[in-house]
Amino acid sequence: MNWLPLFVAVPLGIAFLTPVLAKLWKGFPDIVGNLATGFLCLLSLWYLRFGQTTSVYYVGGWEPLNGMPLGICMVLDGLTVLMLLVVNVIGFLSTLYSISYMEHYTDKGKYYTLFLLMTTGLNGIVISGDLFNIFVFFEITAISSYALVAFGVEAEELEASFKYQVLGGLASSFILLGIALFYHLTGTLNLADASKVLTGKSASPVLYFIGVLFFIGFGLKGAFMPFHAWLPDAHPSAPAPISAMLSGVMIKVLGVYAMCRVFFNVIGMTPVILTTLMVLGTVSMVLGVFLAVGQWDLKRLLAYHSISQMGYIVLGIGLGTPLGILGGLFHLMNHTVFKSLLFLNAGSLEFATGTRNLKRMGGLKDKMPITHFTTLIASFSIAGLPPFNGFWSKLLIVMACIQAGHPVYAVWAILGSLLTLASFMKVMRYAFGGEGKTVWEHVREVPSWMCLAMIVLVVLSTTMGLLLIPSLKAAVLDPAVRVLSDGLSYAANVLGG
Amino acid sequence: MIVFVMAIVLFLIGLYGVLVKRNVFKILIALSIIEYSVNLLFALIGYRRGGTVPILTEGTKAGTFFVDPIPQALVLTAIVIGLGTTALLAAVAVRLYEKYDTYDVRKIRKLRG
């Protein structure tokens, strides 16, 4: 029995249940929302054992006829399993955190509706096997995240949401235009079938144009450097658990995953695309961190670091060698963990003190020991200090750069890492160090649900380096790397299996 | 061929509007123009001259020339999605006016850095 559709069905069903249940008793949305995401989290862990081979689920039992796909199909392979794990683990921890954090917002029922719709969209993108569904799930994710960014309906949040919606709408149109031309070229929207059709054709100018359109579309959604303008506004404006989801998961699924799937598995990688990815990755990495150092708004600083860390992921994957892809995907997992943790820490600070301005904080070390400790570990992790997880993936990326004969990129990667360390020393110094200010006399540690979510993430970021142990690596990372490095054999795997 | 070019021109008009116009609602309209130009192009690409309705019934002969329903289904979905995004954007635009007392995007600038 294949349970793959549950990743979409469960959050979609529960999403519309929570506002109804909220009318009966206001505790219901928390319980139901957490049960749903907790179930998805366990399901995604259980699915780790199926990542070694490619399996296909035909919705409604419409199996392909003479090799022609008829209906919708869902594809499960190593990369899918990895992304499902990333989405659902962080989703569960974010909802745990929301139990206490969202108390000072109104209407938790609708919050969980939007949150679960976003999870539906993210899971859907990851398991879809055709561009039609990928587009629809893209839009589900996008619309729910637009609404979540504006959830507080203050002036700044509305402004950020507006900016995000205009650029997001533009990105969707570019992607749809790309899909239209893609259909024109191949006559199908099924990824595996299209890939098979494309291998028989020589590269045409239309294909390059489609590539550019997808690049702009996914680049805008994933906030790569020339398209990053909306991110530092949108991510800090959302409530903290949503910032964790947006920065930790969404830009990766919408940007990196979609781009990898289309370019590596369907269109086929060419040196031109790889070089573009590497250059964009390096530019994002360096400029993002430069912009981050000067920020005083804590969540805005973290948002710029997201751009920078996305640069590492894109650089690693853009190298195109198995080691580079391994580094990129491992950094993707690690960044999800420590960036979500940092956004939750920033949320805790805002929850306790009511401000995000680093200049106004200070001396919170003794008042909030757990937040202090978790922020410290997360800062070490993002700056790439051993033995935390960020170190291992950055090391892999730097090694892959040198191995592939691009030492210049390696130097930039190390420089970016040093600047990251500097900017997080600033965060620790201004938020927690120094004399205790009298205004913060009344500040207490945040409620236990929020602490629990942060502590789980700390444990993850301390221990995730162990994923490089060969037996664990073979179970989690290697299947995903194989999907990307084997490239066009995706079509044969899906249609044959 | 000329209709395809017209759809692309429509797309570019919308893009111009999004990039140049300063009024929140004009940006909204420009985004809608972009969406509809893409939908139009997609529907045109999916059109097959002389094809019949793609419904398989008892009397359908083998080898009948069908129109592929996928592009039409996708365009319909995209139109509905477009309705959703437009409504949400309009709602946010009205809320923005309540907060800033203006529709000019140059004056809606509290976020910096």
HADDOCK unambig.tbl for C-alpha pairs under 7 A between the chains (distance, minus, plus):
assign (segid A and resid 132 and name CA) (segid B and resid 74 and name CA) 6.54 0.50 0.50
assign (segid A and resid 143 and name CA) (segid B and resid 85 and name CA) 6.63 0.50 0.50
assign (segid A and resid 155 and name CA) (segid B and resid 96 and name CA) 6.78 0.50 0.50
assign (segid A and resid 155 and name CA) (segid B and resid 99 and name CA) 5.73 0.50 0.50
assign (segid A and resid 156 and name CA) (segid B and resid 110 and name CA) 6.24 0.50 0.50
assign (segid A and resid 156 and name CA) (segid B and resid 111 and name CA) 6.48 0.50 0.50
assign (segid A and resid 158 and name CA) (segid B and resid 92 and name CA) 6.34 0.50 0.50
assign (segid A and resid 158 and name CA) (segid B and resid 96 and name CA) 6.23 0.50 0.50
assign (segid A and resid 159 and name CA) (segid B and resid 96 and name CA) 6.95 0.50 0.50
assign (segid A and resid 159 and name CA) (segid B and resid 108 and name CA) 6.99 0.50 0.50
assign (segid A and resid 162 and name CA) (segid B and resid 89 and name CA) 6.87 0.50 0.50
assign (segid A and resid 162 and name CA) (segid B and resid 92 and name CA) 6.70 0.50 0.50
assign (segid A and resid 165 and name CA) (segid B and resid 89 and name CA) 6.94 0.50 0.50
assign (segid A and resid 173 and name CA) (segid B and resid 34 and name CA) 6.83 0.50 0.50
assign (segid A and resid 173 and name CA) (segid B and resid 35 and name CA) 5.93 0.50 0.50
assign (segid A and resid 173 and name CA) (segid B and resid 38 and name CA) 6.86 0.50 0.50
assign (segid A and resid 176 and name CA) (segid B and resid 38 and name CA) 6.90 0.50 0.50
assign (segid A and resid 177 and name CA) (segid B and resid 38 and name CA) 5.68 0.50 0.50
assign (segid A and resid 180 and name CA) (segid B and resid 42 and name CA) 5.15 0.50 0.50
assign (segid A and resid 184 and name CA) (segid B and resid 45 and name CA) 6.19 0.50 0.50
assign (segid A and resid 233 and name CA) (segid B and resid 111 and name CA) 6.81 0.50 0.50
